[in-house]
Amino acid sequence: MGRTILLNGRPGVGKTTIIREIAERLGAAAGGLYTAEIREGGRRQGFKIVTLDGKEGVLSHVDIRGTPRVSRYGVNLKDLEEIGVAALRRAVAEADYVLVDEIGKMELFSEGFRRAVLEAIRSDKPVVGTVLRSKNTWVDGLKALPEVTVIEVTEANRAGMARSVLDLLHATSHTTS
């Protein structure tokens, strides 16, 4: 069992909700980020980055033109780097736990983000993240690291997943310290 737990599962199964619940339970001991929908007029228009220390930025939006793009969304690498990557690096330096939602298609356009994720996993800090489910060479390599445990989130197990992950983190911290 590694110090890093990566949750995967189909879109909409509740991975971000689990990360947010874990963040709430860990409180100030956790650092990092999660993503949230940007809704306008009842329709999803994009996604924002929300750091656990209160900063926000736009990850993607339908109104962002040019590349990179995922589906109908233009990806905002500037906010991802300046807010998201910075939050991960602060968490590694200052927090007891690092949370990252999500290691997905949009985020993978950023070399800085990929480096920050690897730095977190290679640190001595427990890391909990959500990860792309579909095949991706970089993500597949991440999932195969010896310090990484991948857990599939389903409708059947999602209700107790935050508690299960926290129990695993607690058990791991006692066996590695």
C-alpha positions, 0 to 999 in steps of 0.5 A: 500500500503506497502513500498515494491513493488515486481514485478513478471511476466513471465521470459523475460517480462522485470522485470530486465529492469524495476529495472535498469530504476528505478535505473537510475532515482533514481541515487545515492539515490538507493542502492542494486543490479540487475542481468545480463546475462553472454554471451559467444559466443552468448550463455547464460552461467550464470548470474552475480550480479551487485551492484548499487555501481559498484561491480560485481560477478558471481551468477551462471555459467555452469562451476560451478560444484557441488551444489546448482544447478538451471537447468544447472547452478551452483550457486556461494554462495560465490559471492552472500553472499560477494557481493550481501548480502553486497550490500543489507545491505549497501543499508539499512544502507546508501541509500534512496531506496533499489533495489533487482533483483532478489528474485529467485531460485538461490538467495534463496539458501542463508540464508544470502540473505533471511535474508538481504531481510527481513531486507530491507523490515522491515526497514523504506526504500522503497524497489523495487524488482523482485520476483519469480513467481512460488510457493515457501513457503518462497517467498509466505510468503514474498508476503503476508507480510502487507508491501509488494505490488506485481505487475504483469509485462506484455507486456501490462504494462511494458513500463510505469512500472518504472514510475508507481512504482516511483509514488507509492513510492513517494505517499507512502513516503508522506503518511508514513512520 
